[in-house]
C-alpha cells in the first residue's frame, strides 16, 4: 500500500494547451500528406486519412518506442490518467495526444463533419436527378441489401478468434460484418466529387442521392445489429425506426416551409440572424440524428437538403463556413481515427480472413451498384461509375466497427480489417472514377433535364 501514488489527470489549462498543439500537428500532417497524395494522383482526402494513421500507434506507439522517455513538460503520466486502454509504458502518440485532449479533438471533428455534410446537402439540386429516382432508390436499397446478405456468407469464415469477440452471438456478429460491408463513405464520396468539381453535375447528384439513402439504411441496419448484440427488445428497435421516419418527415417536408417564412423579415439570407438560425437548426438536427443512431452525417445532410431551395442561402453560408470546414475541421475528423489504429496488432493468422472480408466488400458494393443501377434504368456505363463510388468506404466503416467494439461483438483485429477496407476502397475510388467516368458522362449529360422543366 505504501508505494502507491495516485496519478491525477491533466488540469484543464494543460488539456487546452495540448488541444491547441494537437490541432496544429494534425493540420500540418494533413496538409503535407494530403498534398503528397494529390501529387501521385490520389484524392487529398485519402492522404488526410493516412496522416492520422501516421500519427497513431502504428508508427508512434509503444511497440516501436519501448524506450521512449517523455520530457517532463509533457506530463505524460497525467495525460494517461483515466484512459482504460493506455499502454503500460507511454509512447509518443499517447504523450502528444493525451487521453483528455483526444475526446475534445474527436468532438471538433464531428462538428466539422456535421457542417460539411450540411454544405453538401445545401449544394444538392433535386432538379438534376429528375427521372433518375427509380435508379437512385434501387441502387440505394440494393447496395445495402446485397452486402448484408453477403455478410451472412462471410461471417462464418471469420467466426471465433481473432475476429469475433468471445461470447458474441453469431447473428449479431453476422449483422455487424454485413453492416461494415454495406458502408458507403457519404462524406468522403462527396469530398472526392467536390475535389473533381463534379458534386453539382447530374452524375454527382445521382451518386450523392444514392449515398444518402445508403447511409440511412445502413445505420438502421447497424441499429438492428446493436439491438440484437446487446439483447435489446424488438419493440425498442421498432420505436427507433418510427422515430427516424418522423424525424426525416419533419426535416424534409416541414422545415423547408417553416424556416424561410419565419425569416422572411430578414432582407438577406446572409444576415447574422438567418445564419445563426440555420446553424442552430443544423446542430439540433445533428443531435437528433445522433440520438437516433443515424450519426451527425445524416443530421447535417438532411438540413442542407431541406434548405437547398432557399434562394441565396448557399452563397451566404459558404462565405462563412466553406474554408473553415473543408480545410480545418474536416481534416481533424479524417485524421482522428488513425490515433486509435494500431497495425502492429495484425498477425499472420488474420491475413486470410481480412482478405476475404476486403474482397467481399469490393464485390458486394461495386457489383451491387452495377446490377441495381442497371435494373433502375441507368446505362451500364452509368451504373459502373455509380458502383465505383458506392464502393468508397472512407472512415464511415470505422464508425460501425467502433460500435461493434463497444458492444463486444468484434475484436480490435476485425477493426483493423475495417481500417484497411477504408484505405484500400477509398484509394481505389479516384483512379477508377477517372478511368470510367468519361464514357458514362455523355449518358448522364443527355439525361439532364432542361432548366425550364425542372421540378423536384
C-alpha positions in Angstrom: 0.0 0.0 0.0 2.8 2.4 0.9 4.4 2.7 -2.5 1.2 3.6 -4.4 1.0 7.2 -5.8 -2.3 8.3 -7.3 -1.8 9.9 -10.7 -4.1 12.9 -11.2 -5.4 13.8 -14.6 -4.2 16.8 -16.5 -5.6 20.2 -15.4 -8.0 21.9 -17.7 -5.4 24.5 -18.7 -2.9 21.7 -19.7 -5.7 20.0 -21.7 -6.4 23.2 -23.6 -2.6 23.7 -24.3 -2.4 20.1 -25.7 -5.5 20.5 -27.7 -4.1 23.6 -29.4 -0.8 21.7 -30.1 -2.7 18.7 -31.4 -4.8 20.6 -33.8 -1.7 22.3 -35.2 0.0 18.9 -35.6 -3.0 17.3 -37.3 -3.4 20.2 -39.7 0.3 20.2 -40.6 0.3 16.4 -41.2 -3.0 16.6 -43.1 -1.8 19.3 -45.4 1.6 17.7 -46.1 0.4 14.1 -46.6 -2.7 15.3 -48.5 -0.6 17.4 -50.9 1.7 14.4 -51.4 -1.2 12.1 -52.3 -2.6 14.7 -54.7 0.8 14.7 -56.5 0.6 11.0 -57.0 -3.0 11.2 -58.4 -5.0 10.3 -55.3 -7.7 12.5 -53.7 -6.5 14.7 -50.9 -8.9 13.0 -48.5 -7.0 9.7 -48.8 -3.8 11.5 -47.7 -5.7 13.1 -44.8 -6.8 9.6 -43.6 -3.2 8.3 -43.9 -1.9 11.3 -41.9 -4.0 10.2 -39.0 -2.6 6.7 -39.2 1.0 8.1 -39.3 0.3 10.0 -36.1 -1.2 7.0 -34.3 0.3 3.9 -32.5 1.3 2.2 -35.8 4.4 4.3 -36.0 4.5 6.2 -32.7 3.2 3.5 -30.4 4.9 1.6 -27.6 5.8 -1.3 -29.9 8.4 0.8 -31.8 9.1 3.2 -28.9 9.6 0.9 -26.0 12.4 3.0 -24.5 10.7 6.3 -25.0 11.3 8.8 -22.2 8.8 11.7 -22.3 10.1 15.1 -21.3 8.7 16.4 -18.0 6.8 19.3 -19.7 4.5 16.8 -21.4 3.1 15.5 -18.0 2.7 12.2 -19.8 1.6 10.1 -16.8 -1.1 12.6 -16.1 -2.2 12.5 -19.8 -2.8 8.8 -19.4 -4.9 9.1 -16.3 -8.4 7.9 -16.8 -7.6 6.1 -20.1 -8.6 2.4 -19.8 -6.7 1.5 -23.0 -3.4 3.1 -22.1 -0.2 1.1 -22.6 1.9 0.2 -19.6 4.7 2.4 -21.0 3.8 5.8 -22.5 4.5 6.3 -26.2 5.0 9.4 -28.3 1.4 9.2 -29.7 -0.1 8.9 -26.2 2.1 11.8 -24.8 1.5 14.2 -27.7 -2.2 13.3 -27.9 -3.3 12.8 -24.3 -6.5 11.0 -23.5 -8.3 14.1 -22.3 -7.4 16.2 -25.3 -8.4 13.4 -27.8 -12.0 13.4 -26.7 -12.2 17.2 -27.5 -10.4 16.6 -30.8 -12.9 13.9 -31.7 -15.8 16.3 -30.9 -14.3 19.0 -33.1 -14.0 16.6 -35.9 -17.7 15.5 -35.5 -18.8 19.2 -35.6 -16.7 19.6 -38.8 -18.4 16.5 -40.3 -21.8 17.9 -39.4 -21.1 21.2 -41.1 -19.5 19.7 -44.1 -22.5 17.4 -44.7 -24.8 20.4 -44.3 -22.9 22.2 -47.1 -23.1 19.1 -49.3 -26.9 18.9 -48.8 -27.2 22.6 -49.5 -25.5 22.1 -52.9 -27.8 19.2 -53.8 -30.1 20.1 -56.7 -33.1 17.7 -56.9 -33.9 19.0 -60.4 -30.7 17.3 -61.7 -32.0 13.9 -60.8 -35.4 14.2 -62.3 -36.3 10.9 -63.9 -33.5 9.1 -62.1 -35.2 8.4 -58.8 -36.1 4.8 -59.6 -32.4 4.1 -60.2 -31.4 6.0 -57.1 -33.8 4.0 -54.9 -32.9 0.7 -56.4 -29.2 1.4 -56.1 -29.5 2.7 -52.5 -31.5 -0.3 -51.3 -29.6 -2.8 -53.4 -26.1 -1.8 -52.3 -27.2 -2.3 -48.7 -29.2 -5.5 -49.1 -26.5 -7.3 -51.2 -23.6 -6.7 -48.7 -25.8 -7.5 -45.7 -26.7 -10.8 -47.3 -23.1 -11.5 -48.2 -22.2 -10.7 -44.6 -24.1 -13.9 -43.6 -21.9 -15.9 -46.0 -18.6 -14.3 -44.9 -19.2 -14.2 -41.2 -18.9 -17.9 -40.6 -15.5 -17.8 -42.2 -14.5 -15.1 -39.6 -16.2 -16.6 -36.6 -14.2 -17.0 -33.4 -10.7 -15.7 -32.8 -9.2 -13.4 -34.0 -12.2 -11.6 -35.4 -15.3 -12.4 -33.3 -15.4 -11.3 -29.7 -15.8 -14.0 -27.1 -19.4 -14.5 -26.2 -20.8 -12.6 -29.1 -23.8 -14.2 -30.8 -23.5 -15.5 -34.4 -26.4 -13.4 -35.5 -25.1 -10.2 -34.0 -21.6 -10.8 -35.5 -23.0 -11.6 -38.9 -25.1 -8.4 -38.9 -22.1 -6.3 -37.9 -20.0 -7.8 -40.7 -22.8 -7.1 -43.1 -23.1 -3.5 -41.8 -19.4 -2.9 -42.4 -19.6 -4.4 -45.9 -22.7 -2.2 -46.6 -21.0 1.1 -45.8 -20.6 3.9 -48.4 -18.5 6.8 -47.3 -21.0 9.5 -47.9 -18.8 12.4 -46.7 -15.7 11.1 -48.5 -17.6 10.4 -51.7 -18.9 14.0 -51.6 -15.4 15.3 -50.9 -14.0 13.4 -53.9 -16.7 14.7 -56.2 -16.1 18.2 -54.9 -12.4 18.0 -55.5 -13.1 16.9 -59.1 -15.7 19.7 -59.4 -18.5 17.2 -60.2 -20.6 17.4 -57.0 -23.2 19.6 -58.7 -23.3 17.7 -62.0 -26.0 15.1 -62.8 -23.6 12.3 -62.2 -22.6 13.7 -58.8 -26.1 14.4 -57.8 -27.3 10.9 -58.6 -24.3 9.4 -56.6 -24.8 11.7 -53.7 -28.6 11.0 -53.5 -27.9 7.2 -53.6 -25.2 7.5 -51.0 -27.6 9.4 -48.7 -30.2 6.6 -49.0 -27.4 4.0 -48.4 -26.3 5.9 -45.3 -29.8 6.0 -43.7 -30.5 2.3 -44.5 -27.0 1.2 -43.3 -27.4 2.9 -39.9 -30.9 1.4 -39.5 -29.2 -2.0 -40.1 -26.5 -1.2 -37.6 -29.2 -0.2 -35.1 -30.8 -3.6 -35.6 -27.4 -5.3 -35.2 -26.7 -3.4 -31.9 -30.2 -4.3 -30.5 -29.6 -8.0 -31.2 -26.0 -7.9 -30.0 -26.9 -6.2 -26.7 -30.0 -8.2 -26.1 -32.3 -5.2 -26.6 -36.0 -5.6 -27.3 -37.6 -5.7 -30.8 -40.1 -3.1 -29.7 -37.3 -0.7 -28.9 -36.0 -1.1 -32.4 -39.4 -0.5 -33.9 -39.8 2.7 -31.9 -36.4 3.9 -33.1 -37.3 3.2 -36.7 -40.6 5.0 -36.4 -38.9 8.0 -34.7 -36.4 8.0 -37.6 -39.2 8.2 -40.1 -40.9 11.0 -38.1 -37.5 12.9 -37.9 -37.0 12.7 -41.7 -40.6 13.8 -42.4 -40.2 16.9 -40.2 -36.8 17.8 -41.6 -37.6 17.3 -45.3 -41.2 18.4 -45.5 -41.9 20.8 -42.6 -38.7 22.7 -42.1 -38.4 23.8 -45.8 -41.7 25.6 -45.4 -41.4 27.0 -41.9 -37.9 28.3 -41.5 -37.8 30.5 -44.7 -41.2 32.0 -43.9 -40.2 32.7 -40.3 -37.1 34.5 -41.6 -39.0 36.5 -44.2 -38.4 39.7 -42.3 -34.7 39.4 -43.0 -33.7 41.3 -46.1 -30.8 39.0 -46.9 -30.4 35.2 -46.4 -26.9 36.0 -45.3 -27.9 38.2 -42.4 -26.5 37.3 -39.0 -29.9 36.3 -37.7 -30.6 33.9 -40.5 -27.1 32.4 -40.3 -27.5 31.8 -36.5 -30.9 30.2 -37.0 -29.6 27.9 -39.7 -26.6 26.9 -37.5 -28.9 26.2 -34.5 -31.2 24.1 -36.7 -28.1 22.2 -38.0 -26.8 21.5 -34.5 -30.3 20.4 -33.3 -30.7 18.1 -36.3 -27.2 16.6 -35.6 -28.2 16.0 -32.0 -31.5 14.3 -33.1 -29.8 12.1 -35.7 -27.0 11.1 -33.2 -29.6 10.1 -30.6 -31.5 8.0 -33.2 -28.3 6.2 -34.2 -28.0 7.9 -37.6 -25.0 10.0 -36.6 -24.3 13.6 -37.4 -23.7 12.7 -41.1 -27.4 12.2 -41.8 -28.3 15.1 -39.4 -26.2 17.6 -41.4 -27.2 16.4 -44.8 -31.0 16.5 -44.3 -30.8 20.1 -43.1 -28.9 21.0 -46.2 -31.4 19.2 -48.4 -34.3 20.9 -46.5 -32.9 24.4 -47.2 -31.4 23.8 -50.6 -34.3 25.6 -52.3 -33.8 28.8 -50.3 -32.6 31.3 -52.8 -29.3 32.9 -51.9 -28.6 30.9 -48.8 -25.9 28.7 -50.3 -23.7 31.7 -51.3 -24.3 33.4 -48.0 -23.4 30.4 -45.8 -20.5 29.4 -48.0 -18.7 32.6 -47.2 -18.7 31.8 -43.5 -18.3 28.0 -43.4 -16.6 26.6 -46.5 -12.9 27.2 -45.8 -13.1 26.6 -42.1 -15.0 23.3 -42.6 -13.1 21.8 -45.5 -9.6 23.0 -44.7 -9.6 22.8 -40.8 -12.4 20.8 -39.2 -12.9 18.0 -41.7 -9.2 17.0 -41.7 -9.4 16.8 -37.9 -12.2 14.2 -38.3 -10.4 12.3 -41.0 -7.1 12.2 -39.0 -8.6 11.3 -35.6 -9.4 7.7 -36.3 -5.7 7.0 -37.1 -4.8 7.9 -33.5 -6.6 4.7 -32.3 -5.5 2.5 -35.2 -2.5 0.1 -34.5 -1.4 -2.0 -37.4 1.3 -3.7 -35.2 -1.6 -5.8 -33.8 -2.0 -7.5 -37.2 -0.8 -11.1 -37.1 -0.2 -13.7 -39.9 -3.2 -15.9 -38.9 -5.6 -12.9 -39.5 -4.5 -12.1 -43.1 -6.6 -14.7 -44.9 -9.8 -13.6 -43.1 -9.1 -10.0 -43.8 -8.5 -10.6 -47.5 -11.9 -12.5 -47.6 -13.5 -9.5 -45.9 -11.9 -7.0 -48.3 -12.8 -9.0 -51.4 -16.4 -9.4 -50.2 -16.7 -5.7 -49.6 -15.5 -4.7 -53.1 -17.6 -7.3 -54.9 -20.8 -6.5 -52.9 -20.7 -2.7 -53.5 -19.2 -2.4 -56.9 -21.2 -5.3 -58.5 -24.3 -4.3 -56.5 -24.2 -0.7 -57.8 -23.6 -2.0 -61.3 -26.5 -4.5 -61.2 -29.1 -2.5 -59.3 -28.2 0.7 -61.2 -28.9 -1.2 -64.5 -32.2 -2.5 -63.1 -33.1 1.0 -62.1 -32.8 2.3 -65.7 -29.2 3.6 -65.7 -26.9 2.5 -68.6 -24.2 0.0 -68.0 -21.6 2.8 -68.0 -23.6 5.0 -65.6 -24.2 2.0 -63.3 -20.5 1.1 -63.4 -19.4 4.6 -62.2 -22.1 4.7 -59.5 -20.9 1.2 -58.3 -17.3 2.5 -58.1 -18.5 5.5 -56.0 -20.6 3.3 -53.8 -17.6 1.1 -53.0 -15.8 4.1 -51.4 -15.8 3.5 -47.6 -13.7 6.3 -46.1 -13.9 6.3 -42.3 -17.6 5.6 -42.0 -16.8 1.9 -41.9 -14.8 2.7 -38.7 -17.9 4.2 -37.1 -19.6 0.9 -37.5 -16.5 -1.0 -36.3 -16.3 1.2 -33.2 -19.9 0.4 -32.3 -19.1 -3.3 -32.8 -16.1 -3.0 -30.4 -18.2 -1.1 -27.8 -20.9 -3.8 -28.0 -18.3 -6.6 -27.6 -19.2 -8.2 -30.9 -15.9 -7.8 -32.9 -12.2 -7.7 -31.9 -9.6 -5.0 -32.5 -8.2 -7.2 -35.3 -11.5 -7.0 -37.1 -11.4 -3.3 -36.6 -8.0 -3.3 -38.3 -9.7 -5.0 -41.2 -12.2 -2.1 -41.3 -9.3 0.4 -41.4 -7.7 -1.5 -44.3 -11.0 -1.5 -46.1 -11.3 2.2 -45.6 -7.9 2.9 -47.0 -8.0 0.5 -49.9 -11.5 1.2 -51.2 -11.1 4.9 -50.8 -7.8 4.8 -52.6 -9.4 2.8 -55.4 -12.2 5.3 -56.0 -10.3 8.2 -57.5 -8.3 6.3 -60.2 -11.3 4.0 -61.1 -13.6 7.0 -61.3 -11.1 8.8 -63.6 -10.8 5.7 -65.8 -14.5 5.1 -66.3 -16.5 8.3 -65.8 -15.8 9.8 -69.2 -17.7 7.1 -71.0 -20.6 7.5 -68.7 -20.6 11.3 -68.8 -22.4 11.6 -72.2 -25.2 9.4 -71.0 -25.7 11.4 -67.8 -25.5 14.7 -69.7 -28.0 13.5 -72.3 -30.5 12.7 -69.5 -30.1 16.0 -67.7 -33.4 17.9 -67.7 -33.6 21.3 -69.3 -33.6 24.1 -66.8 -37.2 25.3 -67.7 -38.6 21.9 -66.9 -37.1 21.3 -63.5 -39.4 20.0 -60.9 -38.3 18.1 -57.8 
